[in-house]
Amino acid sequence: MRRPLFLSAAVALLATAFTAGCSSPGSSTASGAEEVKVALITSTSGPLASYGEQYLRGFEAGLDHATDGTGAVDGVKIAVLEDDDGGDPAKGVSLAKKRIGQGVPIIAGSAVSGVATQIAPVAAQNRTLYISGPAATDALTGVNRYTFRSGRQTYQDVLTAKNILGGSKGKKVVVLAQDNAFGQANAAAVKSVLGTGGTTVSEVLAPPAATDLTPVASKVKAARPDMVFVAWAGDTAQSMWSTLDQQGVLDAATVVTGLDSRASYPVFGKAREKVTLLAHYVPGAADTPEAQAMRTYFKAKKWEEDLFTPDGFNAAQMVVEAVRAGGAKGDTDAMVKALEGFSFSGVKGPNTVRAADHALLQPTFQARFTGEGAPRVARTFPAGQVAPAETRIG
């Protein structure tokens, strides 16, 4: 298979210094072939570096698949530039402005929500196509006509939990999270989605620096919930799960949390088989042609698929569709029109970019750990069953 063209940031900068017309969205390679550049601005350092790496590998495999190994569509080469935002919104914006100034018509890749929400308005102001990556914030959906996403959003996670809970009338849900922006956002999303139709939703927010979590676990158990929705991040996760198990919370209620990357699997410890997992993706969960192509590519690279591999693969498919419409000139308005309503088969299954607000409708999963092995899918929820509420652009 011929590899797609990947350029490092340093090589790209050197090239622009010697190439006339570098500010034009479309340009020519040394051989005279036309090309369009796409800047992948994501985290390859910082707290979510692993998410960015998963995304980049998925993108590489997706571009190879979507272009039949040529790295080109309709004779237009897709040149990929990679930039590390380090999870820093200011750095992400600076990189986006730099690439836009160089005439790059497509930006993609954000792993951190705080970075994504800052790049989106910059893209709109400059009429640049922006396809966010693993960043899950609901704020991106419908934010402007130039912003899309290749991953899921928090609303879809919460709807997955709602489907796991089943008939919720008269039931009690407790959100266990840390008292920070991440935890508060999850609590708000659960209240918005589940706190209707007779369901009571309350929250237990722990101080982020807390190490003794027994009082927190006791408070959750005392609420006598039917479901506990756990949104937790950081070094105290293993202690948190151990404490919930010791205090009997895992035996008293259905405890649901989002599946994270492979590296996080040991965090659950002895509690692993008592936790119900809502999952954006489970490695090995799907057998679509795209999943098969991804695995073939990954096998040759000796890579493992992970939670956010599909986000990168989806992004590459969306970029190819956009370039097919926008051509070598990088007509971003044509790209936007092509992506609105775009339906395609992805690694996970059928995907649709909802034209009204650019939400990516996609399947999600319920999973469980079995013994010491990897999690296994218990149920698959089709895209329509976990579709976020429609919003209006702008």
N, C-alpha and C positions, 0 to 999 in steps of 0.2 A: 504494500500500500504506500502510495506517495504521501508524505507528511504535509500538513498545512504549514503555511509560512508563519513562524513565530519570531518576532523581533524583540530583543530586550530593550528597555528604555534607553540605555546608553547608545545602542546601535541606531535606534530610531532618531535620537537627537542628532547624532553625527550625520545621518542621512539627510535630515532636513536642512542642515547647514550647507549642503552641496547640491540640493535639488531645487531647481526653479519651480515656482508655483506650489510650494509646499503648503500654502494656506488654502489650497483648493481641496474640497472634500474628495475628489477623485484625482488620481495621479497615475503615472506609468512606472513600471519597474525598469531595471536596466535593459531588459530584453525587449522593452516596448509594450509589454502586456499591461492592460489597465488593472488598477487595484483600488480597493476601498479599505481604509484602516478602521479597526475597532479597538478601542482602549478598554482593557479589562482592569478596572481599578477596584482592587479587593484587598483583603488582609492576608499577607503572608508572614506578618510578624504581629505581635500584640496578642491580646487575650483570645481572639477568634481566628488565629492563624490557621488552625486545622480546618476550619470551615472554608477559608479561602483556598487552601490547597485542594480540598475535595472538589470545590467548584471548578478550579482551573483544570483539574484532570478530567472532570466530566465534560467541560467545554472542549477540550482537545479531542476527546473521543467523539463527541457530538458533531464537531465540525468535520472530522474525518468521515463520519457516517453520512452526514447530510450533503456532502459534496463528492461522495463516492471516492474518497481518498485524494481528490485533486486540490482541495483547499480553494476552489473557485466555483462560481456559479455564473452560468451564461457567459463564460469567458472573462469574468471579472474576478481577479484574485482577492481573497480576503486576508489582509495582513493584520496579525494580532499583536498588539502592544500590551505588555503587562506592567502594571504599577502597583506598588504596595502602599496602602493608605495607613497601615499600622493600627487601624481601628480609630484613627483620629479624624473627627469631622473637618477640622481646619485643613489638615493635610489632604484629605479627600477632595475638598473643594478646590484647593490649589492645584492639584493634579488634573482635575476636570477642566479647570480654566486653561491650564497649559495645553492640554490636548485639543481643546476646542480652538484655541488660538493657532494651533498647528493645522487646523482644518479637518480634524477627525470628526466624522459625522455621527459616530455611534459610540456610546459609553455603556459599559455593563459591569456587573460583578459585585456590587456592594454586599458585604456580609454583615455589617453592623448597621442597625437601624438608624442610629444617630448620624452616621455618614450619609446614608441613603436619603434621609429627609433634607439634608443640606445640599446634596448634589441635584436633587429633582428640580428645584426652582432655577438653578443655574442652567440646567439643560433646557428648560422651557424658555428662559430669557434669550437663549442663543439658538433656539430651534434645532436642538441636537437630540437625536433619539437616545433615550436612556432606558436600559433594561436592568432593573435591580436584581440582585441575586438572592442569597439566603436570608437577607434582612426581612424580618417577619412583621414589622410594624404595619398596622392597618392604615396608617396615615398616608401611605403611598398610593393606595387605591383611589383613583379618581382625582388625584392631586392636580394633574394637568394633562394635556393631550399628548405630550411627548414622553411621558413616563409610563413604563410597563414593568412587569415583574416576571421572573422565570421560576420563582419559588412560591411557597404558600404564605399565608398571612395568619396572624393570631386568631382571627375570627374562625378560620377553618379548623384550627386546633380545638377551639372551644366547642364548635359544633360536633366535632368528633366525640368529645367527652359527653355531649348531650345525647348522642346516639348510643353511647355505651351505657349511660344511665337509664335509657328507655323512658317509659312513661314517668314523667317527673312531678306530676301533680301531687301536692302534699308532702313532697320529699324535702330533705334538708341537705344542702351542700355547703361545705366549709372550704374556703380557699386558704391554703397554707403557703405563705410566701415570705420573702424578706421585705422589710420596710424600706424599699428603694424604688427607683423609677420602674425597673423591670417587674418587681413584685406588684406594685400598685397598678401597673398597666394590665397585668394578668387578672388581678382582682376585679378591675373595672370591666374587662371583657367578659368574664364569667357572669358578673351581675347583669350585664347587658343582654347576654344570650340566654342564660339559664334562669335568671331571676324573673321569669314570667310564667304565666299559666299555673300559678299556685305553688311554685318552687321557692323555698326560702334559701337565700344565699347570704352567708356571713363570711367574715375573713378573720384570720389570725395572722398578724404580721409580726415577724420576729426581727429584732435589731440585727442588722447585717453583721455586726462584729460579735454577736453572741456565740459562745462556745458551749455553754450548758443549755441544752435545748429541752430538758425535761419539763420545765414549766410550760413551754409552748406545746409540747405533745399532750400534756395533761389538759390544757385548755381545749385542744381539738377534740379529745375524747369526751370531755365533759359536755360538749355541744351535741353529742349523740347524733352525728351526721349519717346520712345514707351514703354519701360520697364525699371524699376528700380530694380536692384538686390541688396538686402540689406543683408549684412553680418555684424552683430553687436553682441557684447557680453559685459556684464557688467551692472553696476548699472544705466547707463544713457539710457538704452533701452526704458523705458517708456517715458522719456522726448523726445527721438528721434522720437518715433511714434506720440506723441502728436504734435510735431513741424511740422512733415511732413503733418499731417492732417490740421493743422492751416494754413500752407502755400499753401494748395491746391494741393500738389504733389500727394496725394492718389486719387484725382479726375481727374488728368491730364494724368495719365499713369497707365499701369498695374504694380503694385508693388508686387514683389515676394520676399519671404524670407523663410528660412528653419524653419519648425516646430520644436520647442524644447520640453522639458519635460512638463508634466502637470502643474508643479509649475510655469511655465513661462506664462501660458495662460492669466492671468490678466494684464500682461505687455502691451498688445496691447491697453488696455483701450477702448475708443470710436472708435478707428480706426479699431477694430478687423474685422468688416464685409467688410472693403475695401481692405484688404490684401489677396493676393493669396499665399497659402502655398505650397511649395514643401516639400514633406515629405518622409523621410526614412521609417517611419511607423506611422500609426495613430491608437491609441487604438481602437479596435473593427473593424478594417478595413477588416480583413480576417476571413474566416470560414473554414480553412483547418483542417484536423484531428489534426494537431499539435497545432493550435490555440485553438481548443476545449479542448485538453488535458491540455494545459497551463492554460486555464481559470478554469478548474475543480480543478487543483492543487492550483491555486491562491485563489480560493474561499475558499478552506479548510484552507488556511493560512491567509485569510482576507487581501490579498495583491491586489494591482491594477496593471494592465499591463501598461507599459509606453514606451517611445520612443525606449529605448535600450534593452527592454526585449527580442526581437527576436535575438539579437546578442548573448546573453548568451545561449539561447535555441539552436541556430545554432552551437555554440561552443561545447556544450555537444554532439550533434549529430555527429559532426566531430571527437571529442575525442573517442566516442564509435567506430566509423568506423576505426579510427587509431589503437586503442587497439585490435580490432578484427583482424587486419592485422599483428600488431607487436607482439601480444601475451604477455605472462608474462615476456619475456625477454626484452620487450621494444625496439624492433628492429625499430629504427627510419627511416632507409632507406625504410623498408617495409611500414611504416606508410605514408611516403611521397608519395610513389608510389600509395598507396590506395586512398589518398586524391586528387591526380592529376586527374582531370576529374570526380571527385565524384559528382553525381547528387542526390539530395534528396529534399523531400517536407519539407519546413520549415513553421514557423508560418505565414509568409507573402505570401507564395506560392512556386513555383519551384525555387530551387537554384542549381547552378552548379559552381564548382571550376574549373576555366579555367586552363587546364593543362599547357599551354604555360607560364603563368606568375602568376598564383595563385589568380587572381582577382576573387571575388565572384560575379557571375552574379545573379541578383535578381530583383524582381519588385520594383518600387517606386510609389509614389502617388502624386496627386494634391488634395489639401483640402481647405476648407473654414470654417470659423466660422459661425455659424447660431445662432443669438441672443446671449444669455448669456451662452449657452451650450458649449459642447466640439466640436472640429472641426469635420467635416464630409467629407468623401471622395467624390471628384467630378469626378476624373478619376484615373484609374490604368494604369501604363505604364509597359508592360511586360519586362522581363529581357533583351531581345535582343534589345529593343528600347532604353535602357539606358546603354548599355554595354560600358565600357571605352575602349579607343584605346589599342590594344594589344601591350605589350612590351616584351622584352626578359629578361629572368632571368640573373641577374648579370650585 
